[in-house]
């Protein structure tokens, strides 16, 4: 009788053990599957975050390095490796100043098969140098007065705006990191051992002379009202305040002023953006000349650090 009970107990224990093992294995598989699903969800979330971050980064970077090499209709590719995987950015040029930027984040883990996550944005960058060709000779703000003595042989074109911009570059972009000027400035050529000394604030180049400064174009930031008294120069002058040319001063280039410009006695040749208005007195002269303005902008480009793109891109919808 005892032997029979033992014979029944052994299979029963074995069955219970197998059942417990199967239950444990099921719990393990379920947990592993849940962990894998959770990891996939985290990876997808990381990819979505990465791809949208990279789209914004690409827009901020702009297509500067591509603008002169990618024809309309063509695509340039940038790649970068991140912790979550490989990022591929494709810049497709739709027109001279409009681009479609698309970014794909490829998974860097075997937990997430598939083509990855993508996002795109239609952006534009208004090339400041191209904008120079489209600008009016004189731009002023709403309600500002414009007065030219006499009737020039070729009357300047005049436009009204609400802010100082060239392309997508604002007034602050032009002012950043530039030598400040205010008060009275009497331009003079400065050389050291026959070489142009560009560190002297009064040196605005030598556009009418033959010295080593004849090709130098000065970048100056206006901090308050400025009187340019005599002398000559080739300049990109940007800032906030009023500018007056006196004593036969001759300046050429590009004025970007949140204030007014008065050519009382002298000549300015180039383009003027002055939100406060422009006046050219009898005996003084304003000559509209895009070539001088373009040269001033080229000097600004050369002065601008490579870390700050010349053509900041913007979402077409402003986001």
SEVO-701762 format. One record per residue (C-alpha): x, y, z; residue in one letter; residue number from 0. Coordinates in steps of 0.02 Angstrom, whole numbers, plus 50000, padded with zeros to 5 digits. Layout:
! SEVO-701762
  east north    up resn resi
     X     Y     Z    A  NUM
...
END
This chain:
! SEVO-701762
  east north    up resn resi
 50000 50000 50000    X    0
 50144 50118 50041    X    1
 50233 50071 49880    X    2
 50078 50117 49776    X    3
 50066 50292 49856    X    4
 50248 50324 49817    X    5
 50221 50273 49637    X    6
 50080 50401 49617    X    7
 50174 50541 49708    X    8
 50328 50540 49597    X    9
 50235 50580 49432    X   10
 50130 50709 49524    X   11
 50284 50800 49589    X   12
 50362 50790 49416    X   13
 50206 50865 49337    X   14
 50199 51005 49465    X   15
 50384 51042 49436    X   16
 50359 51048 49248    X   17
 50208 51162 49270    X   18
 50306 51280 49381    X   19
 50449 51280 49256    X   20
 50330 51318 49113    X   21
 50249 51457 49213    X   22
 50419 51532 49255    X   23
 50474 51520 49074    X   24
 50313 51604 49018    X   25
 50339 51744 49143    X   26
 50519 51762 49081    X   27
 50469 51768 48898    X   28
 50330 51892 48935    X   29
 50448 52002 49035    X   30
 50581 51994 48899    X   31
 50453 52037 48768    X   32
 50391 52183 48873    X   33
 50568 52246 48899    X   34
 50605 52232 48714    X   35
 50443 52323 48673    X   36
 50486 52458 48799    X   37
 50660 52473 48725    X   38
 50588 52489 48550    X   39
 50471 52625 48612    X   40
 50617 52718 48692    X   41
 50720 52699 48533    X   42
 50578 52765 48425    X   43
 50556 52911 48544    X   44
 50743 52946 48537    X   45
 50740 52941 48348    X   46
 50592 53061 48338    X   47
 50679 53180 48457    X   48
 50844 53166 48362    X   49
 50768 53192 48191    X   50
 50670 53348 48239    X   51
 50820 53418 48333    X   52
 50927 53389 48180    X   53
 50802 53473 48064    X   54
 50809 53628 48173    X   55
 50998 53618 48179    X   56
 51008 53604 47990    X   57
 50894 53755 47968    X   58
 51003 53855 48087    X   59
 51161 53799 47996    X   60
 51090 53850 47829    X   61
 51151 53799 47656    X   62
 51301 53917 47654    X   63
 51429 53786 47604    X   64
 51311 53719 47471    X   65
 51243 53879 47396    X   66
 51380 53898 47265    X   67
 51395 53714 47216    X   68
 51219 53641 47212    X   69
 51118 53683 47055    X   70
 50930 53703 47058    X   71
 50846 53532 47064    X   72
 50999 53444 47138    X   73
 51021 53371 47312    X   74
 51171 53379 47430    X   75
 51191 53255 47574    X   76
 51264 53281 47746    X   77
 51290 53136 47866    X   78
 51330 53127 48051    X   79
 51336 52987 48180    X   80
 51241 53008 48342    X   81
 51216 52895 48492    X   82
 51047 52840 48427    X   83
 51111 52802 48252    X   84
 51155 52883 48087    X   85
 51083 53051 48039    X   86
 51067 53092 47853    X   87
 51020 53267 47798    X   88
 50971 53301 47618    X   89
 50968 53479 47552    X   90
 50870 53493 47389    X   91
 50879 53659 47299    X   92
 50707 53707 47234    X   93
 50752 53883 47174    X   94
 50891 54010 47194    X   95
 50844 54044 47375    X   96
 50722 53904 47423    X   97
 50772 53732 47488    X   98
 50689 53575 47553    X   99
 50788 53499 47697    X  100
 50748 53321 47746    X  101
 50827 53225 47890    X  102
 50822 53037 47920    X  103
 50878 52955 48083    X  104
 50928 52774 48054    X  105
 50914 52658 48206    X  106
 51078 52613 48287    X  107
 51006 52459 48373    X  108
 50947 52289 48312    X  109
 50795 52313 48424    X  110
 50718 52427 48294    X  111
 50715 52361 48116    X  112
 50651 52470 47976    X  113
 50697 52624 47875    X  114
 50711 52744 48022    X  115
 50619 52905 48059    X  116
 50613 53056 47942    X  117
 50561 53238 47948    X  118
 50574 53380 47823    X  119
 50551 53566 47813    X  120
 50535 53690 47672    X  121
 50654 53834 47707    X  122
 50720 53988 47622    X  123
 50876 54091 47637    X  124
 50879 54262 47558    X  125
 51055 54290 47494    X  126
 51107 54465 47553    X  127
 51216 54489 47400    X  128
 51071 54449 47284    X  129
 50958 54561 47388    X  130
 51075 54709 47355    X  131
 51026 54700 47171    X  132
 50841 54708 47218    X  133
 50852 54845 47348    X  134
 50794 55022 47319    X  135
 50929 55155 47314    X  136
 50857 55228 47474    X  137
 50747 55142 47603    X  138
 50667 55235 47747    X  139
 50538 55199 47882    X  140
 50353 55242 47882    X  141
 50328 55430 47894    X  142
 50512 55472 47869    X  143
 50556 55618 47755    X  144
 50667 55605 47602    X  145
 50738 55766 47530    X  146
 50859 55785 47385    X  147
 50919 55956 47331    X  148
 50884 55990 47147    X  149
 50831 55854 47026    X  150
 50966 55721 46997    X  151
 50992 55661 46819    X  152
 50940 55489 46880    X  153
 50820 55507 47027    X  154
 50849 55373 47159    X  155
 50719 55239 47190    X  156
 50643 55251 47363    X  157
 50557 55114 47464    X  158
 50474 55113 47635    X  159
 50511 54975 47761    X  160
 50485 54938 47944    X  161
 50657 54874 47992    X  162
 50838 54867 47937    X  163
 50867 54701 47849    X  164
 50968 54637 47702    X  165
 50906 54467 47651    X  166
 50873 54384 47819    X  167
 51014 54475 47908    X  168
 50953 54600 48036    X  169
 51036 54759 48095    X  170
 51104 54669 48248    X  171
 51187 54540 48135    X  172
 51285 54678 48048    X  173
 51331 54764 48211    X  174
 51398 54610 48301    X  175
 51584 54612 48334    X  176
 51619 54771 48233    X  177
 51725 54923 48286    X  178
 51610 55055 48365    X  179
 51608 55239 48313    X  180
 51513 55393 48373    X  181
 51539 55578 48398    X  182
 51653 55658 48267    X  183
 51754 55553 48147    X  184
 51882 55628 48028    X  185
 51936 55487 47911    X  186
 52122 55470 47878    X  187
 52229 55341 47793    X  188
 52342 55244 47912    X  189
 52488 55136 47858    X  190
 52630 55047 47946    X  191
 52787 55009 47847    X  192
 52689 55036 47688    X  193
 52550 54916 47739    X  194
 52372 54970 47777    X  195
 52341 54980 47964    X  196
 52161 54921 47981    X  197
 52162 54934 48171    X  198
 52146 55125 48170    X  199
 51962 55172 48191    X  200
 51982 55328 48085    X  201
 52052 55228 47939    X  202
 51907 55199 47821    X  203
 52015 55152 47674    X  204
 52081 55257 47532    X  205
 51953 55242 47392    X  206
 52013 55398 47302    X  207
 52200 55370 47328    X  208
 52339 55250 47283    X  209
 52400 55194 47454    X  210
 52397 55015 47518    X  211
 52226 55055 47594    X  212
 52143 55083 47425    X  213
 52059 54911 47430    X  214
 52017 54915 47616    X  215
 51831 54925 47658    X  216
 51797 54972 47839    X  217
 51663 54891 47948    X  218
 51599 55009 48082    X  219
 51459 55001 48212    X  220
 51364 55160 48250    X  221
 51334 55188 48435    X  222
 51249 55357 48443    X  223
 51254 55505 48325    X  224
 51404 55522 48210    X  225
 51476 55668 48111    X  226
 51595 55619 47972    X  227
 51700 55774 47951    X  228
 51801 55780 47789    X  229
 51909 55640 47723    X  230
 51855 55489 47622    X  231
 51817 55306 47647    X  232
 51735 55147 47586    X  233
 51626 55080 47725    X  234
 51485 54970 47785    X  235
 51413 55073 47927    X  236
 51274 54995 48031    X  237
 51193 55044 48194    X  238
 51074 55158 48287    X  239
 51090 55346 48278    X  240
 51099 55489 48154    X  241
 51239 55514 48027    X  242
 51295 55681 47955    X  243
 51426 55709 47819    X  244
 51513 55879 47829    X  245
 51668 55972 47769    X  246
 51667 55888 47599    X  247
 51670 55710 47665    X  248
 51664 55574 47533    X  249
 51597 55404 47582    X  250
 51544 55257 47477    X  251
 51473 55087 47520    X  252
 51319 55035 47619    X  253
 51233 55128 47762    X  254
 51115 55025 47871    X  255
 51050 55150 47999    X  256
 50907 55148 48123    X  257
 50909 55338 48119    X  258
 50930 55475 47988    X  259
 51064 55519 47862    X  260
 51105 55699 47815    X  261
 51231 55736 47678    X  262
 51257 55918 47723    X  263
 51420 55947 47633    X  264
 51500 55804 47537    X  265
 51454 55649 47440    X  266
 51388 55476 47476    X  267
 51393 55344 47338    X  268
 51307 55178 47366    X  269
 51144 55123 47448    X  270
 51062 55194 47604    X  271
 50941 55110 47725    X  272
 50894 55241 47854    X  273
 50732 55218 47950    X  274
 50734 55400 48008    X  275
 50744 55476 47835    X  276
 50874 55545 47713    X  277
 50917 55724 47665    X  278
 51044 55783 47538    X  279
 51074 55970 47555    X  280
 51107 56093 47412    X  281
 51285 56072 47350    X  282
 51297 55895 47420    X  283
 51272 55735 47320    X  284
 51202 55560 47331    X  285
 51254 55437 47196    X  286
 51161 55271 47186    X  287
 51294 55137 47155    X  288
 51262 54952 47192    X  289
 51442 54904 47153    X  290
 51507 55002 47303    X  291
 51370 54929 47414    X  292
 51408 54754 47354    X  293
 51594 54776 47389    X  294
 51552 54835 47565    X  295
 51446 54679 47593    X  296
 51586 54567 47526    X  297
 51703 54644 47654    X  298
 51574 54607 47789    X  299
 51568 54426 47731    X  300
 51758 54413 47743    X  301
 51754 54489 47918    X  302
 51613 54379 47981    X  303
 51668 54223 48079    X  304
 51637 54058 47990    X  305
 51532 54000 48139    X  306
 51397 54127 48094    X  307
 51317 54084 47927    X  308
 51291 54226 47806    X  309
 51126 54157 47744    X  310
 51023 54105 47897    X  311
 50884 53990 47837    X  312
 50705 54007 47896    X  313
 50555 53894 47894    X  314
 50441 53956 47755    X  315
 50301 53961 47883    X  316
 50402 54052 48014    X  317
 50419 53912 48142    X  318
END
